[in-house]
């Protein structure tokens, strides 16, 4: 319960690089999140501070009130797939499932000593550029 109580969503970040090994562990935990039919209908598009033009494109998605996030070492967008892979029927749970994956990722990161912040303050239409097939940005 301490993990639930102590985790927070910061608005300031240290310029500390997250080791690749930590990133792999953190994103692996998202795979463990529950999802309808174990569909795992989420994808994350991320950029490190050193990722040049690609990072600039992701930063360009942020609305003015969330410009503080540009100082974070890692920036990304979560996408949820709107249809099931097995039968192409609409997956009305994709948003719920993607949210569960984000929360699982956030708790794993915090337990490892890293903070995260998920925000809806970005340009949704521009984020679609990074989507594939029927994945929608969150």
C-alpha positions as a Markdown table, in Angstrom:
| # | Residue | x | y | z |
|---|---|---|---|---|
| 1 | Unk | 0.0 | 0.0 | 0.0 |
| 2 | Unk | 2.9 | 2.4 | 0.5 |
| 3 | Unk | 3.6 | 2.2 | -3.2 |
| 4 | Unk | 0.0 | 3.4 | -3.9 |
| 5 | Unk | 0.2 | 6.1 | -1.3 |
| 6 | Unk | 3.7 | 7.4 | -2.1 |
| 7 | Unk | 3.7 | 7.6 | -5.9 |
| 8 | Unk | 3.0 | 11.0 | -7.3 |
| 9 | Unk | 2.9 | 12.8 | -10.7 |
| 10 | Unk | 5.7 | 15.4 | -10.8 |
| 11 | Unk | 5.9 | 18.6 | -12.8 |
| 12 | Unk | 9.7 | 18.9 | -12.5 |
| 13 | Unk | 12.3 | 16.4 | -13.6 |
| 14 | Unk | 16.0 | 15.8 | -13.1 |
| 15 | Unk | 17.9 | 15.4 | -16.3 |
| 16 | Unk | 18.9 | 11.9 | -15.2 |
| 17 | Unk | 19.1 | 9.3 | -17.9 |
| 18 | Unk | 17.1 | 6.1 | -17.3 |
| 19 | Unk | 19.2 | 3.0 | -18.0 |
| 20 | Unk | 18.1 | 0.8 | -20.8 |
| 21 | Unk | 17.8 | -2.1 | -18.4 |
| 22 | Unk | 15.4 | -0.2 | -16.2 |
| 23 | Unk | 13.3 | 0.9 | -19.3 |
| 24 | Unk | 13.0 | -2.7 | -20.4 |
| 25 | Unk | 11.8 | -3.8 | -17.0 |
| 26 | Unk | 9.3 | -0.9 | -16.7 |
| 27 | Unk | 7.8 | -1.5 | -20.1 |
| 28 | Unk | 7.7 | -5.3 | -19.5 |
| 29 | Unk | 5.5 | -4.7 | -16.5 |
| 30 | Unk | 2.9 | -3.0 | -18.7 |
| 31 | Unk | 2.6 | -6.3 | -20.6 |
| 32 | Unk | 1.5 | -7.9 | -17.4 |
| 33 | Unk | -1.5 | -5.6 | -17.0 |
| 34 | Unk | -5.0 | -7.2 | -17.3 |
| 35 | Unk | -6.8 | -6.7 | -20.5 |
| 36 | Unk | -9.9 | -8.1 | -22.2 |
| 37 | Unk | -9.1 | -11.5 | -23.8 |
| 38 | Unk | -5.5 | -10.8 | -22.9 |
| 39 | Unk | -5.5 | -8.6 | -26.0 |
| 40 | Unk | -2.9 | -6.1 | -24.6 |
| 41 | Unk | -4.3 | -3.4 | -26.9 |
| 42 | Unk | -1.7 | -0.8 | -26.1 |
| 43 | Unk | 1.5 | 0.5 | -27.6 |
| 44 | Unk | 3.9 | 3.1 | -26.4 |
| 45 | Unk | 5.8 | 5.5 | -28.6 |
| 46 | Unk | 8.7 | 7.1 | -26.6 |
| 47 | Unk | 11.7 | 9.3 | -27.2 |
| 48 | Unk | 14.7 | 10.0 | -25.1 |
| 49 | Unk | 16.0 | 13.5 | -24.6 |
| 50 | Unk | 18.8 | 12.7 | -27.1 |
| 51 | Unk | 16.5 | 11.5 | -29.9 |
| 52 | Unk | 16.8 | 14.7 | -31.9 |
| 53 | Unk | 14.1 | 15.4 | -34.4 |
| 54 | Unk | 11.8 | 12.6 | -33.3 |
| 55 | Unk | 11.9 | 13.9 | -29.7 |
| 56 | Unk | 11.1 | 17.4 | -31.0 |
| 57 | Unk | 8.1 | 16.0 | -32.8 |
| 58 | Unk | 6.8 | 14.4 | -29.6 |
| 59 | Unk | 7.5 | 17.6 | -27.7 |
| 60 | Unk | 5.5 | 19.5 | -30.3 |
| 61 | Unk | 2.4 | 17.5 | -29.3 |
| 62 | Unk | 2.3 | 19.1 | -25.9 |
| 63 | Unk | -0.3 | 21.8 | -25.1 |
| 64 | Unk | 1.2 | 25.0 | -23.6 |
| 65 | Unk | 0.2 | 24.1 | -20.0 |
| 66 | Unk | 2.2 | 20.8 | -20.3 |
| 67 | Unk | 5.3 | 22.4 | -21.7 |
| 68 | Unk | 7.1 | 21.5 | -18.4 |
| 69 | Unk | 7.2 | 17.9 | -19.6 |
| 70 | Unk | 9.8 | 18.8 | -22.2 |
| 71 | Unk | 12.4 | 18.6 | -19.4 |
| 72 | Unk | 11.6 | 14.9 | -18.8 |
| 73 | Unk | 14.3 | 12.6 | -20.0 |
| 74 | Unk | 11.7 | 10.3 | -21.6 |
| 75 | Unk | 8.5 | 11.5 | -23.3 |
| 76 | Unk | 5.9 | 9.3 | -24.9 |
| 77 | Unk | 2.4 | 8.7 | -26.1 |
| 78 | Unk | 0.2 | 5.7 | -25.2 |
| 79 | Unk | -2.0 | 4.2 | -27.9 |
| 80 | Unk | -5.0 | 1.9 | -27.5 |
| 81 | Unk | -6.1 | -0.5 | -30.3 |
| 82 | Unk | -9.8 | 0.0 | -31.0 |
| 83 | Unk | -10.5 | -3.5 | -32.4 |
| 84 | Unk | -9.7 | -7.1 | -31.4 |
| 85 | Unk | -7.0 | -8.8 | -33.3 |
| 86 | Unk | -8.7 | -12.2 | -33.3 |
| 87 | Unk | -12.0 | -11.1 | -34.9 |
| 88 | Unk | -11.6 | -7.4 | -35.8 |
| 89 | Unk | -14.7 | -6.6 | -33.7 |
| 90 | Unk | -14.7 | -3.3 | -31.8 |
| 91 | Unk | -12.9 | -3.5 | -28.5 |
| 92 | Unk | -14.9 | -1.1 | -26.2 |
| 93 | Unk | -12.4 | -1.9 | -23.4 |
| 94 | Unk | -9.3 | -0.6 | -25.1 |
| 95 | Unk | -9.2 | 2.6 | -23.2 |
| 96 | Unk | -9.7 | 0.9 | -19.8 |
| 97 | Unk | -7.0 | -1.7 | -20.7 |
| 98 | Unk | -4.5 | 0.9 | -21.9 |
| 99 | Unk | -5.1 | 2.8 | -18.7 |
| 100 | Unk | -4.4 | -0.3 | -16.6 |
| 101 | Unk | -1.1 | -0.8 | -18.5 |
| 102 | Unk | -0.1 | 2.8 | -17.9 |
| 103 | Unk | -0.8 | 2.5 | -14.2 |
| 104 | Unk | 1.1 | -0.7 | -13.9 |
| 105 | Unk | 4.0 | 0.9 | -15.7 |
| 106 | Unk | 3.8 | 3.9 | -13.4 |
| 107 | Unk | 3.9 | 1.7 | -10.2 |
| 108 | Unk | 6.8 | -0.3 | -11.6 |
| 109 | Unk | 8.8 | 2.8 | -12.4 |
| 110 | Unk | 8.2 | 4.3 | -9.0 |
| 111 | Unk | 9.2 | 1.1 | -7.2 |
| 112 | Unk | 12.5 | 1.3 | -9.2 |
| 113 | Unk | 13.0 | 4.9 | -8.1 |
| 114 | Unk | 11.6 | 6.7 | -11.2 |
| 115 | Unk | 8.6 | 9.0 | -11.4 |
| 116 | Unk | 6.1 | 9.2 | -14.3 |
| 117 | Unk | 3.3 | 11.4 | -15.2 |
| 118 | Unk | 0.5 | 10.6 | -17.7 |
| 119 | Unk | -1.3 | 13.5 | -19.2 |
| 120 | Unk | -4.1 | 14.1 | -21.7 |
| 121 | Unk | -2.8 | 17.6 | -22.6 |
| 122 | Unk | -1.5 | 17.0 | -26.0 |
| 123 | Unk | -2.6 | 17.6 | -29.6 |
| 124 | Unk | -4.7 | 14.4 | -30.3 |
| 125 | Unk | -4.9 | 15.0 | -34.1 |
| 126 | Unk | -1.2 | 15.5 | -34.4 |
| 127 | Unk | -0.5 | 12.4 | -32.3 |
| 128 | Unk | -2.3 | 10.3 | -34.8 |
| 129 | Unk | 0.7 | 10.6 | -37.0 |
| 130 | Unk | 2.5 | 8.2 | -34.7 |
| 131 | Unk | -0.4 | 5.7 | -34.6 |
| 132 | Unk | -0.5 | 2.5 | -36.6 |
| 133 | Unk | -3.5 | 0.8 | -38.0 |
| 134 | Unk | -6.4 | 1.4 | -35.6 |
| 135 | Unk | -4.4 | 2.4 | -32.5 |
| 136 | Unk | -5.6 | 5.6 | -31.1 |
| 137 | Unk | -3.5 | 8.0 | -28.9 |
| 138 | Unk | -4.4 | 8.5 | -25.3 |
